[in-house]
Each structure stands twice: as structure tokens, then as C-alpha cells.
Amino acid sequence: MREFADLVTKDKRVERFRLDSVEDPKTATLHLDGQKHRFQLNFVVTPTTADIQPSPSPASPTETKPLLVVPRLTPAFLDACRQAQACVADLNGQLYLRAHGLLVSLPALPGRNLRFELEPRNVFVGKSVRIVRSLLADPEGVWRQADLLKRTGATSGLVSRIIKHLQRQGLLKKVDARRFHVVTPSLLLDAWGQADDFNRRATTHRFTTLEQDPVRIAKRLRNVLTHNGPHFAFTQWIAAWLRHPYTEPPVISLYVPQLPSKAILDELGLRPVSEAGRVWFHLPADEGVFRETRVVDSLPFVSNAQIYIDLLKTGLRGPEQAQALREWSGFLKP
């Protein structure tokens, strides 16, 4: 409560938003356009979608509205509040107020990233994202924790924590005591895309080649690596194009656990370059990218969701190809 009070009193963006008490805030009033909007504050450390209370639509704007205050608003939880037209705020400065004749939306303040210390720091990194990747490999399925343990190779403790976190965020919903399903796959995918930082989870080595045909390059890589090199899976432009063509792939990229030997690179006719390049080898920080692969036209690809994520923040028309893949009817199909 005190942290929220300090934030409100120091944040110049909400100078018209006043607490009834700085020491023990229970209600607040927003003075806007000659009207007063009153809010009843509800502080929740580990919020779930059950805590979301829609604002009433009264004839008088002075009727008190519920305002949920949480440590940190995730994109998925904020979206759930928007859909329910519920008021919510967090300790990082995010604010969403929605009521009859009222709409206020403010982003987090720069440099603030407070959260409840027992909440997962980021479910979209390391072994945690293995769970998200598996769920999106079959988003219409009904899951058990044991299913994810087998598919991800993560510990039971980690799987349990991530499942509970996603349930609280409204991204997973229980079917019964042991089973659950993804509520809205697109929201889970969006949350992953917003949190992803490709450059922090993979190291890229670039190479040039005299061959120009992208499919020939991919098949040549497959033929040589299958017999001599590390295991691999194609991603980004070449994978998206062969799954659902949109833009001809400017780069042939693939995940490998380690860079092929110099002898193999020479056999492939690949020469290292510092920029651009026609072939990119991505060395992932976590090898979970290889756990949801599939073979299409004799080429191994990472999951469709992973291809989308890998393209989303690239150049070379990558986001356009990502969107085209997402709009394809076969995108999130098992």
C-alpha cells in the first residue's frame, strides 16, 4: 500500500488522482473534466482473473468503482482487465481506468520493473519457455502436468510454478483437478512475443555461399549435417516460407547446439562474414528449441510458434512473413 501511495504522489502524470490517505489508502478520487470519479482500492499480491471486477456503468460518475492494484501488470493480465472493462494499476506506474464516460491508460514508468518476489521473473526464457512452446504446439489440447514433464524435460517444480502463474494470468484454465487447457492461444503467443529477446537467447554465426537458391541451400545443409554434423532445425524465413510462402527467404537460418567443424563448413562451401550473410547458424542458450520440431518436406523445422517468434523482431520483412504465417489456417495445429 505504501509503495503505491509513494508512486501516486510522485508520478506527475496522475496529479489529478488523489488518495484519501497516504498512510493507509483505501479509496482514491480522480478529478477530470469537472467530474469526480471515486475508486475503491483492492490490493492483491498474486492476482488471478477471479480478482478482476468490472466497473459499473452508472448514470452518475461519482459511484465508487473497484480498482485492483497489483505488483506488476503482465500484458495478458492487462488485456483480461481491458476485456472486462475493469480498472487496474501496478507499482510500476501502469494504470488503466475504465468506466462510464471514462478511459485512462498509462504505460509503466521508465526504469521501473517491480514484481512480487515469488512470481516467476520471466516465463519466456530458459527452461520455462519450453512449457509455453509445448502448450502452443497443441493449444487446443487438454494437458496434464505429467505431459509437460515428458515433453519439456523440465523439473516438476518448475512446471508446477509456471502452470500456476499462467493460470493466475488467465492464460490457462483447469478442466478438472489434474487437467488444464490454454484459454486463448493468441494471448499466450502475444505475451511470448512481447517478452522475447532473440539476441539474449541465441548467438548467431553468419556465412556466405555461392549458391543462391534457398531450398537447395537448405537441402545441402540437411544432407551434410545429417551424416556428419550436429543435430539441427530450420527456423525464420526458410521455415516460414516452406510452411506458408509469403516472402522469398533472404536468409537460410537454423539452430545447432554447436557450430559445425571447419571441415564441414568447407564441405558446405560456407565462408564466415561479420555482417549480412546467406546462412545463419543460431546457437541457442537452451536446447529446448529442438523439443517441438517437426519434419516437413524432409527438412526439420522448429515449431510454428517458434518460427513466428524468431521472425517477429527481425528485419528483411521478417515481421511480414511472421504475420502471414500466423494468419495461415494451419499455424497452431498439432
C-alpha positions in Angstrom: 0.0 0.0 0.0 2.7 2.4 1.0 4.7 1.7 -2.2 1.5 2.6 -4.3 0.9 5.7 -2.3 4.5 6.9 -2.9 4.2 6.2 -6.6 0.9 8.1 -6.9 2.3 11.2 -5.0 5.4 11.3 -7.1 4.0 10.5 -10.6 3.2 13.8 -12.2 1.1 12.0 -14.9 -1.6 11.3 -12.2 -1.6 14.6 -10.3 -5.4 14.6 -10.6 -5.6 11.1 -9.0 -5.7 11.6 -5.2 -5.6 9.1 -2.4 -7.8 9.6 0.7 -4.8 8.6 2.8 -1.1 8.3 2.1 -0.5 6.2 5.2 -3.4 3.7 4.6 -5.0 4.3 1.2 -8.4 2.6 0.8 -10.1 4.9 -1.7 -9.0 7.4 -4.4 -10.6 10.2 -6.4 -9.8 11.2 -10.0 -10.7 14.8 -10.8 -11.2 15.0 -14.6 -13.2 17.4 -16.8 -15.1 18.8 -13.9 -16.2 15.4 -12.6 -15.1 13.2 -9.7 -14.6 9.5 -10.2 -14.2 7.5 -7.0 -12.4 4.2 -6.7 -12.2 1.5 -4.0 -8.7 0.2 -3.9 -8.2 -3.6 -3.7 -4.5 -4.6 -3.2 -3.7 -8.1 -4.3 -0.1 -9.5 -4.3 -0.7 -12.6 -6.5 -3.7 -11.6 -8.6 -5.8 -14.1 -10.6 -8.5 -13.4 -13.2 -11.0 -14.1 -10.4 -9.9 -10.8 -8.8 -11.0 -8.8 -11.8 -14.1 -6.7 -11.1 -15.8 -4.9 -14.0 -16.6 -1.3 -13.4 -20.4 -0.5 -13.2 -21.9 1.8 -15.8 -23.9 4.2 -13.6 -25.7 7.3 -14.6 -23.6 9.2 -12.1 -19.8 9.1 -12.4 -19.5 9.6 -8.7 -20.4 6.0 -7.9 -17.4 4.2 -6.4 -15.7 1.8 -8.8 -13.3 -1.1 -7.9 -9.6 -0.5 -8.7 -7.3 -3.6 -8.5 -3.7 -2.8 -7.5 -1.1 -5.4 -8.2 2.8 -5.5 -8.0 3.3 -5.9 -11.8 0.8 -6.0 -14.7 1.6 -8.5 -17.4 0.3 -7.9 -20.9 -2.0 -10.9 -20.6 -3.5 -9.8 -17.3 -3.9 -6.2 -18.6 -5.7 -7.5 -21.6 -8.0 -9.5 -19.4 -8.8 -6.3 -17.5 -9.5 -4.4 -20.7 -11.8 -7.0 -22.0 -13.7 -7.0 -18.7 -13.7 -3.2 -18.6 -12.1 -3.4 -15.1 -9.8 -0.8 -13.5 -6.3 -1.9 -12.6 -2.9 -0.4 -11.6 0.5 -1.7 -10.7 3.6 -0.5 -8.8 5.5 0.3 -12.0 3.1 3.1 -13.0 0.8 1.3 -15.3 -2.8 2.5 -15.0 -6.0 1.5 -16.7 -9.2 3.2 -15.7 -12.4 2.3 -17.5 -15.9 3.3 -16.5 -19.0 5.1 -17.9 -17.6 8.1 -19.8 -14.0 7.4 -18.6 -11.0 5.9 -20.2 -7.4 6.4 -18.9 -4.5 4.3 -20.0 -0.9 4.9 -18.9 2.2 2.8 -19.5 4.8 1.9 -16.9 7.3 4.5 -15.9 10.8 4.2 -17.4 13.3 2.2 -15.3 10.7 0.6 -13.0 10.3 -3.2 -13.0 8.9 -4.1 -9.6 7.3 -7.5 -9.1 6.3 -9.9 -6.3 9.5 -11.8 -5.4 7.8 -15.2 -5.5 6.4 -14.7 -9.1 8.5 -16.1 -12.0 10.8 -13.4 -13.3 10.2 -14.3 -16.9 8.3 -17.4 -18.1 9.6 -16.9 -21.6 13.3 -17.7 -21.1 15.4 -20.7 -20.5 13.6 -23.9 -19.5 10.5 -22.0 -18.5 9.7 -21.2 -22.2 9.9 -24.9 -23.0 6.5 -25.2 -21.3 5.0 -22.3 -23.3 6.4 -23.8 -26.5 4.9 -27.2 -25.8 1.5 -25.7 -24.9 1.4 -23.8 -28.2 2.4 -26.9 -30.1 -1.1 -28.2 -29.3 -3.1 -25.2 -28.0 -6.5 -26.9 -28.3 -5.4 -30.0 -26.4 -6.2 -30.8 -22.7 -2.9 -31.1 -20.7 -1.7 -32.7 -17.5 1.5 -31.7 -15.7 2.9 -35.2 -16.5 2.5 -34.4 -20.2 4.7 -31.3 -19.9 7.3 -33.0 -17.8 7.8 -35.6 -20.5 7.8 -33.1 -23.4 9.9 -30.4 -21.9 12.5 -32.2 -19.7 11.9 -29.5 -17.1 11.7 -30.3 -13.3 8.3 -30.9 -11.7 8.8 -27.9 -9.5 9.4 -25.5 -12.5 6.5 -27.0 -14.5 4.2 -26.6 -11.4 5.2 -22.9 -10.9 4.8 -21.9 -14.5 1.4 -23.6 -14.7 0.2 -21.8 -11.6 1.5 -18.5 -12.9 -0.2 -18.9 -16.3 -3.4 -19.9 -14.5 -3.3 -16.7 -12.4 -2.8 -14.7 -15.5 -5.9 -16.2 -17.1 -3.9 -17.9 -19.8 -4.5 -21.5 -18.6 -7.8 -22.8 -17.1 -8.4 -26.0 -15.2 -10.6 -28.7 -16.7 -10.6 -30.7 -13.5 -8.2 -31.3 -10.6 -5.4 -32.7 -12.9 -6.0 -31.3 -16.3 -6.0 -27.8 -17.9 -6.1 -26.1 -21.3 -4.9 -22.9 -23.0 -7.7 -20.3 -22.7 -6.7 -18.0 -25.6 -3.6 -19.2 -27.6 -3.2 -15.8 -29.3 -2.8 -14.0 -26.0 -0.1 -16.5 -24.8 1.7 -16.1 -28.2 1.5 -12.3 -27.9 2.9 -12.4 -24.3 5.8 -14.5 -25.5 6.4 -12.2 -28.5 6.5 -9.1 -26.3 8.9 -10.7 -23.8 11.3 -12.3 -26.2 14.8 -11.1 -26.8 16.4 -13.2 -29.5 19.9 -11.7 -29.1 20.0 -12.8 -25.5 18.9 -16.4 -26.1 20.9 -17.2 -29.1 24.3 -16.5 -30.6 24.4 -16.1 -34.4 27.2 -17.0 -36.7 26.9 -15.8 -40.3 28.2 -17.3 -43.5 28.2 -16.6 -47.2 27.8 -19.1 -50.0 27.9 -19.0 -53.8 24.7 -20.9 -54.1 21.6 -18.7 -54.3 18.6 -21.0 -54.4 17.3 -21.1 -50.8 15.8 -24.6 -51.0 19.0 -26.0 -52.5 21.0 -24.5 -49.7 18.6 -25.9 -47.1 18.8 -29.4 -48.6 22.5 -29.3 -48.9 22.8 -28.3 -45.2 20.4 -31.2 -44.4 22.4 -33.8 -46.4 25.8 -32.8 -44.9 24.7 -32.2 -41.3 22.6 -35.3 -41.1 25.6 -37.5 -41.7 28.4 -35.5 -40.2 27.3 -32.5 -38.1 25.3 -31.7 -35.0 21.5 -32.1 -34.9 19.7 -29.0 -36.3 16.3 -27.4 -37.0 15.5 -24.7 -39.5 13.7 -21.5 -38.5 12.8 -18.0 -39.6 12.4 -17.1 -43.3 13.2 -20.5 -44.9 11.0 -22.4 -42.4 8.1 -19.9 -42.6 8.3 -19.8 -46.4 8.2 -23.6 -46.8 5.3 -23.8 -44.3 3.3 -20.9 -45.8 5.0 -18.9 -48.6 4.9 -15.1 -48.4 8.3 -13.6 -49.0 11.2 -15.5 -50.6 13.7 -16.2 -47.9 16.7 -13.8 -47.9 18.5 -16.0 -45.3 18.6 -19.7 -44.5 18.8 -19.9 -40.7 18.9 -22.9 -38.4 19.5 -23.8 -34.8 22.5 -26.0 -34.0 23.8 -26.9 -30.5 27.4 -26.1 -31.6 28.9 -24.7 -34.8 29.9 -27.3 -37.3 33.6 -28.1 -37.7 35.7 -26.2 -40.2 35.9 -29.3 -42.3 32.1 -29.5 -42.6 31.8 -25.7 -43.2 34.4 -26.1 -46.0 32.4 -29.1 -47.5 29.3 -26.9 -47.5 31.2 -24.0 -49.2 30.5 -21.6 -46.3 32.7 -18.7 -45.5 32.3 -16.6 -42.3 31.3 -13.0 -42.5 30.7 -10.4 -39.8 27.5 -8.9 -41.3 24.7 -10.0 -43.7 25.4 -13.5 -44.9 23.2 -16.0 -46.6 23.4 -18.8 -44.0 22.9 -18.2 -40.3 23.7 -20.7 -37.6 21.9 -19.9 -34.3 23.4 -21.4 -31.1 20.6 -21.4 -28.5 21.2 -20.8 -24.8 18.6 -23.5 -24.1 18.2 -26.5 -26.4 14.5 -26.7 -25.7 14.0 -25.3 -29.3 14.8 -28.8 -30.5 12.0 -30.4 -28.4 9.0 -29.4 -30.6 10.5 -29.9 -34.0 8.7 -31.5 -37.0 9.8 -32.7 -40.4 8.2 -31.1 -43.5 9.4 -32.0 -47.0 12.3 -33.9 -45.4 13.5 -30.8 -43.6 13.4 -30.5 -39.8 11.7 -27.3 -38.5 11.2 -25.8 -35.1 7.6 -25.4 -34.1 5.4 -22.9 -36.0 5.1 -20.7 -32.9 8.9 -20.7 -32.5 9.3 -19.7 -36.2 6.8 -16.9 -35.6 8.7 -15.6 -32.5 12.1 -15.9 -34.3 10.8 -13.7 -37.1 8.8 -11.2 -35.1 11.6 -8.7 -34.3 13.9 -9.2 -37.3 14.5 -7.1 -40.4 14.3 -8.2 -44.0 10.5 -8.3 -44.0 10.6 -10.9 -41.2 7.6 -9.4 -39.3 5.5 -9.5 -42.5 6.3 -13.2 -43.0 5.6 -13.8 -39.3 2.1 -12.3 -39.7 1.4 -14.2 -42.8 2.4 -17.4 -41.0 0.2 -16.5 -38.1 -2.8 -15.9 -40.3 -2.4 -19.3 -42.0 -5.1 -21.8 -41.1 -2.6 -24.4 -40.2 -0.5 -22.2 -37.9 -1.2 -23.5 -34.4 -2.2 -27.0 -35.4 -0.5 -30.1 -33.8 
